[in-house]
Amino acid sequence: MQLLLLHFDDALELQPDFRHSCLMAGARELVDKENGGLVRLWAKQRALDEIYRALSPLCSTIAKKPLLCFLGSGDFHHLSAMLVALATERNGRPVTIVHIDNHPDWVRFAGGMHCGSWINRALENPLIEKVVTIGVCSNDLRSPERKGANLANIASGKLELYPYAHPPSRVRAQYGEGASFSQVGNQIHWRTISEMGEANFMDRLLDRINTEDVYITIDKDALCLSDAVTNWDQGSMRLPYVLSIISEIGARHRIIGADVIGDYSRPAYSGPVFTRAMKRAEIVIDQPAARRQGETVRNINSAANHALLEVLSEAMA
């Protein structure tokens, strides 16, 4: 396993103890705050290509080792699609993505990618057999069609979504029934973790992974506020349960890559004035205004990262 720290914001630099531990473990680093400001939250394809051109040669020098990447804020989750593409290109075999998040990241976004749209890009990859999204509690599920959700992937079975807890979603179209949902009239009823129970859901998750190889992506906004402090609204999962999921997957499958996002950082954008204004307006609508600051944030997020690093390193060994 090769550890990689991607500094597109200052989130990881604000955790010096964690960064030091990573460097002592042989981590490599890529620092690109300027392009990070361009692609934060969302970006057109040209800006994303710049990031890919920086990542590709770096990843190609690591031979066949699986990559474990820490990326900073959840505003960069769309970069996971690139990391998945690089991992599958090197691996060349069918892969299941296990996606732990408080948001489904399934909206349509033309001409580039949004941190809430990257699942669609990942599923364009012919080597991705399926994405299993777990932990969602957000209002994105309330009326998903109105928020631009691409629900065709759940209808086809390419995407399974298991909220931690959520009432039925209101929809207009018909999507049938899948492994993670059933539709009754104009409501999608989800099979939630809280209703199944965490132990029973663990068994179901492992049963739903049909490939030998797995890619894991973790947005810490799936965690409750005592376990993480992020830029986004947060869910109800506890860190020990997420760690147990990783360990159980690692015991049964080969993890070909993983990434962790969700560390709080002050939003900072670069690029045209109009684009920066649009992004600032979007976060006013979508992101909580109040957040704990300073040492409390650093300590909570650093502790979670240390725990994730330890368990992922063991699972990917």
SVG drawing of the C-alpha trace seen along z (x, -y; Angstrom):
<svg xmlns="http://www.w3.org/2000/svg" viewBox="-49 -39 58 53">
<polyline fill="none" stroke="black" stroke-width="0.4" points="0.0,0.0 1.2,-3.5 0.0,-6.5 -0.7,-9.7 -1.6,-13.1 -3.3,-15.5 -3.1,-19.1 -5.7,-20.9 -6.7,-22.9 -5.2,-23.4 -7.2,-20.7 -4.3,-18.2 -1.7,-20.9 -3.9,-21.9 -3.3,-18.4 0.5,-18.4 0.6,-15.2 -1.4,-13.3 0.7,-14.6 3.9,-13.7 2.6,-10.1 1.8,-9.8 5.3,-11.0 6.9,-8.6 4.9,-5.8 6.4,-6.8 3.6,-9.0 4.0,-11.0 2.5,-14.4 1.1,-16.5 0.5,-20.2 -1.6,-22.2 -3.7,-24.9 -4.2,-26.9 -5.8,-24.1 -7.5,-23.0 -9.3,-26.3 -10.4,-25.9 -11.9,-22.4 -13.2,-22.8 -17.0,-22.0 -17.3,-21.6 -15.3,-22.2 -15.4,-22.0 -13.5,-19.2 -10.5,-21.4 -9.6,-22.1 -10.2,-18.5 -7.8,-17.4 -5.1,-19.5 -5.5,-17.6 -5.5,-14.3 -2.3,-15.2 -0.6,-15.8 -2.0,-12.6 -1.3,-10.2 2.5,-10.2 2.6,-10.2 0.4,-7.1 2.3,-5.4 5.5,-5.4 4.0,-3.3 4.0,-0.1 1.1,2.2 0.7,1.0 -2.8,0.0 -3.1,-3.7 -4.6,-5.1 -5.3,-8.9 -6.3,-11.6 -7.8,-14.5 -9.0,-17.1 -12.5,-18.6 -15.5,-16.8 -15.7,-19.6 -13.2,-17.5 -15.1,-14.2 -15.4,-14.3 -11.7,-13.7 -12.4,-10.2 -13.6,-9.4 -10.1,-10.0 -8.6,-7.9 -11.0,-5.1 -10.1,-5.4 -6.4,-5.2 -6.9,-2.2 -8.9,-0.2 -6.6,-1.1 -3.7,0.5 -5.8,3.4 -7.7,4.4 -10.4,6.4 -14.0,5.9 -14.4,3.7 -17.1,2.9 -17.0,-0.7 -18.1,-0.9 -19.1,-4.5 -19.6,-5.7 -21.2,-9.2 -24.0,-11.3 -24.9,-12.3 -25.7,-10.1 -23.4,-12.1 -25.7,-11.1 -26.8,-14.4 -26.5,-15.1 -23.8,-17.7 -23.0,-18.5 -19.5,-19.4 -17.5,-18.5 -18.1,-17.1 -19.6,-18.3 -18.6,-16.8 -22.3,-15.6 -22.2,-14.1 -19.1,-11.9 -21.0,-8.5 -22.3,-8.9 -18.8,-9.3 -17.5,-6.4 -20.3,-4.1 -19.3,-5.0 -16.1,-2.9 -16.8,0.6 -14.7,2.2 -17.0,0.9 -19.6,3.6 -21.5,1.7 -21.5,-1.1 -22.8,-0.4 -23.5,-3.7 -24.1,-3.5 -24.8,-5.9 -26.9,-8.6 -29.2,-10.7 -29.3,-14.0 -32.3,-15.8 -30.9,-14.9 -33.2,-11.8 -36.4,-13.8 -37.4,-14.6 -34.3,-13.4 -35.6,-14.1 -36.1,-17.8 -32.4,-17.9 -31.2,-16.4 -30.7,-12.8 -29.9,-10.3 -32.1,-7.4 -31.6,-5.3 -28.6,-3.7 -30.7,-2.4 -33.3,-1.1 -30.7,0.8 -28.9,2.2 -25.6,0.5 -26.1,-1.5 -27.4,-0.2 -28.1,-2.8 -28.6,-2.0 -29.3,-5.1 -28.4,-5.0 -31.9,-6.3 -34.3,-8.1 -38.1,-8.2 -39.3,-7.3 -38.4,-9.5 -41.0,-11.2 -40.7,-10.6 -42.7,-11.0 -41.3,-8.3 -41.4,-4.5 -38.2,-2.8 -39.4,0.7 -37.6,2.6 -34.0,3.3 -31.8,4.8 -31.8,1.6 -35.3,0.2 -38.9,0.9 -41.3,-1.6 -44.9,-1.9 -46.8,-4.4 -44.8,-7.6 -42.6,-6.7 -39.3,-4.9 -38.9,-2.9 -35.2,-2.4 -33.7,0.6 -32.0,-1.4 -29.1,-0.3 -31.0,-1.5 -34.0,0.7 -31.9,3.8 -29.5,3.3 -25.8,2.7 -24.8,6.4 -27.4,7.6 -26.5,4.8 -22.9,5.8 -23.9,9.3 -26.0,7.9 -23.2,5.6 -20.7,8.4 -23.3,10.5 -23.9,7.7 -20.2,7.4 -19.8,9.9 -16.3,9.0 -13.0,10.0 -11.7,6.4 -13.1,3.4 -12.4,-0.3 -13.5,-2.1 -14.2,-5.9 -15.1,-7.5 -16.6,-10.9 -16.5,-11.6 -19.7,-13.6 -21.4,-10.2 -20.1,-10.4 -21.8,-12.1 -20.4,-15.4 -18.6,-13.8 -16.4,-11.8 -15.8,-14.4 -16.2,-18.0 -16.8,-18.7 -17.9,-21.3 -21.3,-19.6 -24.3,-18.5 -23.5,-15.2 -25.0,-11.8 -25.4,-9.3 -22.7,-6.7 -20.1,-6.2 -16.5,-5.8 -16.0,-2.3 -18.8,-1.0 -17.1,-2.4 -13.8,-0.9 -15.5,2.5 -16.9,2.3 -13.4,1.7 -11.9,4.6 -14.7,7.0 -14.3,6.0 -10.5,6.3 -10.8,9.8 -12.8,11.1 -11.8,8.9 -8.8,7.3 -8.9,3.5 -7.3,2.0 -7.5,-1.6 -9.2,-3.9 -9.6,-7.5 -10.7,-9.6 -12.2,-13.0 -14.3,-15.2 -11.8,-17.3 -13.1,-20.8 -11.3,-23.6 -12.2,-27.2 -13.7,-27.4 -11.3,-29.1 -11.8,-29.4 -9.8,-30.5 -10.8,-31.2 -13.2,-33.7 -15.1,-36.1 -18.5,-34.8 -17.5,-31.2 -16.3,-32.1 -19.5,-33.9 -21.6,-31.0 -19.7,-28.6 -20.1,-30.9 -23.8,-31.2 -24.1,-27.4 -22.4,-26.7 -24.6,-29.4 -27.6,-27.2 -26.1,-23.7 -23.5,-23.9 -24.1,-24.7 -23.0,-28.2 -21.8,-27.4 -18.9,-25.1 -16.6,-24.6 -13.2,-26.1 -9.5,-25.8 -8.1,-23.1 -11.4,-21.2 -11.8,-20.7 -8.2,-19.7 -8.3,-17.2 -11.5,-15.5 -10.5,-15.2 -6.9,-14.1 -8.1,-11.4 -10.5,-10.0 -7.8,-10.1 -5.3,-8.3 -7.9,-5.5 -8.8,-5.3 -5.1,-5.2 -4.4,-2.3 -7.4,-0.2 -7.1,-0.9 -3.4,-0.2 -4.0,3.2 -6.9,4.0 -4.9,3.1 -1.7,4.8"/>
</svg>
